[in-house]
Amino acid sequence: MGQSRTGGDVTPHRLGIAGLGVTSAAYLQTLAASDAVVITAVADLDAARARSVADGLPSARVMTLAELLAADEVDTVLNLTTPASHAEIALGAIAQGKQVYGEKPLAVTLAEGRSILAAATHAGVRVGSAPDTCIPVLVDTHVTGVLEHDSGALSTITMSFDAAATVRSPLEVYGTEGTLAVGDPDTFDAPTGLRRANDGSFHPLDPLAGYVDGTRGIGLVDQIRAPRRTAARANGGLALHVLDVMESLQRAASEGRRVDITTAADRPASVPLTPRAEWLGAVHEGRRV
Ligand SMILES: NC(=O)c1ccc[n+]([C@@H]2O[C@H](COP(=O)([O-])OP(=O)(O)OC[C@H]3O[C@@H](n4cnc5c(N)ncnc54)[C@H](O)[C@@H]3O)[C@@H](O)[C@H]2O)c1
């Protein structure tokens, strides 16, 4: 029990982090500032790396991966290891009755992803995953494709490690009445511009929703804030759908045919415009923990 930044008593959610490489730095920055969570355990194949992270976190103990997965003082396992280990660690955590939140992708194959969701449903625990995603591991470095959505809208996508730069927005939405130019989702709150059919240029739009100053780790905070019995926004079902789209694109290309997507995901509710001080506190949407 501690004092939240807003003054009330809170019981922070206890995290164990597996994998302390490049991506962990941004997570540690977000999570160390939050009253909603306390990092109680860290593990990495490189024990010296784990030790150096724990040295900066008085609340955290260095553990082996097996110890972290079994530890009583861990409520949620944050999985920041490389993709090949995602499924094994998620399944290990779920088997110990722990919640899981992992970096993208949910797993390397759709079959692995399905097994994670099935195990989580059986165990009654939450699974979440960073939703912004790219094609994992050993794959083609330039992928293009056309996605047909349920609504009939079409997305034309280009994903490339081989292009140095582009002058387009990472995401553009075209309609007969206007075009939206959406900023890089990797920066979480990049500005969005709208150019209506009869405008001469794009105009910036004021944000109407979202976690202000959100950064890596905000999906996990959202999962912890989500009322019980409600799906968190960056949930495993959404991550499985993303994995399905990724795998199906590759199948369509290699088999030279259209491939139907077999999974579906509900569009998450938009986030009410939430100031940083609020999401850093241990408050469920609408009620204190
Ligand atoms: N690098 C980026 O810019 C970036 C951005 C967003 C997301 N991601 C995602 O974050 C995840 C991690 O990427 P990264 O760039 O931090 O990788 P990294 O190689 O820098 O770090 C991964 C860490 O996990 C450890 N590890 C691997 N397998 C393990 C296991 N079985 N048990 C314990 N520790 C293990 C490694 O020793 C290493 O320290 C990936 O899923 C990646 O897709 C990376």
The ligand as an SDF file (V2000), in Angstrom:
LIG
                    3D

 44 48  0  0  0  0  0  0  0  0999 V2000
   13.8050   -2.5190  -30.8750 N   0  0  0  0  0  0  0  0  0  0  0  0
   12.7230   -1.8400  -31.1490 C   0  0  0  0  0  0  0  0  0  0  0  0
   12.7580   -0.7070  -31.6560 O   0  0  0  0  0  0  0  0  0  0  0  0
   11.3720   -2.3980  -30.8190 C   0  0  0  0  0  0  0  0  0  0  0  0
   10.3000   -1.5260  -30.8550 C   0  0  0  0  0  0  0  0  0  0  0  0
    9.0740   -1.9910  -30.4950 C   0  0  0  0  0  0  0  0  0  0  0  0
    8.9220   -3.2950  -30.1220 C   0  0  0  0  0  0  0  0  0  0  0  0
    9.9470   -4.1660  -30.1150 N   0  0  0  0  0  0  0  0  0  0  0  0
    9.6560   -5.5470  -29.6940 C   0  0  0  0  0  0  0  0  0  0  0  0
   10.1910   -5.7160  -28.3870 O   0  0  0  0  0  0  0  0  0  0  0  0
   10.6650   -7.0550  -28.1970 C   0  0  0  0  0  0  0  0  0  0  0  0
   12.1020   -7.0020  -27.7570 C   0  0  0  0  0  0  0  0  0  0  0  0
   12.8560   -6.3240  -28.7430 O   0  0  0  0  0  0  0  0  0  0  0  0
   14.2460   -5.6530  -28.3830 P   0  0  0  0  0  0  0  0  0  0  0  0
   14.5890   -4.8110  -29.5390 O   0  0  0  0  0  0  0  0  0  0  0  0
   14.1890   -5.0600  -27.0010 O   0  0  0  0  0  0  0  0  0  0  0  0
   15.1940   -6.9460  -28.3660 O   0  0  0  0  0  0  0  0  0  0  0  0
   16.6140   -7.0980  -27.6600 P   0  0  0  0  0  0  0  0  0  0  0  0
   17.2980   -8.2070  -28.3750 O   0  0  0  0  0  0  0  0  0  0  0  0
   17.3050   -5.7760  -27.5350 O   0  0  0  0  0  0  0  0  0  0  0  0
   16.2490   -7.5520  -26.1770 O   0  0  0  0  0  0  0  0  0  0  0  0
   15.6410   -8.7830  -25.8940 C   0  0  0  0  0  0  0  0  0  0  0  0
   16.1360   -9.2310  -24.5200 C   0  0  0  0  0  0  0  0  0  0  0  0
   15.4250  -10.4050  -24.1630 O   0  0  0  0  0  0  0  0  0  0  0  0
   16.3420  -11.3380  -23.6060 C   0  0  0  0  0  0  0  0  0  0  0  0
   15.7830  -12.6700  -23.8240 N   0  0  0  0  0  0  0  0  0  0  0  0
   15.5430  -13.2890  -25.0140 C   0  0  0  0  0  0  0  0  0  0  0  0
   14.9920  -14.5000  -24.8080 N   0  0  0  0  0  0  0  0  0  0  0  0
   14.8610  -14.6470  -23.4720 C   0  0  0  0  0  0  0  0  0  0  0  0
   14.3580  -15.6590  -22.6220 C   0  0  0  0  0  0  0  0  0  0  0  0
   13.8690  -16.7980  -23.1200 N   0  0  0  0  0  0  0  0  0  0  0  0
   14.3890  -15.4830  -21.2770 N   0  0  0  0  0  0  0  0  0  0  0  0
   14.8870  -14.3200  -20.7580 C   0  0  0  0  0  0  0  0  0  0  0  0
   15.3870  -13.3080  -21.4920 N   0  0  0  0  0  0  0  0  0  0  0  0
   15.3670  -13.4590  -22.8400 C   0  0  0  0  0  0  0  0  0  0  0  0
   17.6560  -11.0890  -24.3340 C   0  0  0  0  0  0  0  0  0  0  0  0
   18.7580  -11.5660  -23.5830 O   0  0  0  0  0  0  0  0  0  0  0  0
   17.6380   -9.5700  -24.4810 C   0  0  0  0  0  0  0  0  0  0  0  0
   18.2280   -8.9160  -23.3690 O   0  0  0  0  0  0  0  0  0  0  0  0
   10.4410   -7.7590  -29.5380 C   0  0  0  0  0  0  0  0  0  0  0  0
    9.2620   -8.5040  -29.4550 O   0  0  0  0  0  0  0  0  0  0  0  0
   10.2890   -6.6160  -30.5560 C   0  0  0  0  0  0  0  0  0  0  0  0
    9.4290   -6.9790  -31.6200 O   0  0  0  0  0  0  0  0  0  0  0  0
   11.1800   -3.7350  -30.4320 C   0  0  0  0  0  0  0  0  0  0  0  0
  1  2  1  0
  2  3  2  0
  2  4  1  0
  4  5  1  0
  4 44  2  0
  5  6  2  0
  6  7  1  0
  7  8  2  0
  8  9  1  0
  8 44  1  0
  9 10  1  0
  9 42  1  0
 10 11  1  0
 11 12  1  0
 11 40  1  0
 12 13  1  0
 13 14  1  0
 14 15  2  0
 14 16  1  0
 14 17  1  0
 17 18  1  0
 18 19  2  0
 18 20  1  0
 18 21  1  0
 21 22  1  0
 22 23  1  0
 23 24  1  0
 23 38  1  0
 24 25  1  0
 25 26  1  0
 25 36  1  0
 26 27  1  0
 26 35  1  0
 27 28  2  0
 28 29  1  0
 29 30  1  0
 29 35  2  0
 30 31  1  0
 30 32  2  0
 32 33  1  0
 33 34  2  0
 34 35  1  0
 36 37  1  0
 36 38  1  0
 38 39  1  0
 40 41  1  0
 40 42  1  0
 42 43  1  0
M  CHG  2   8   1  16  -1
M  END
$$$$
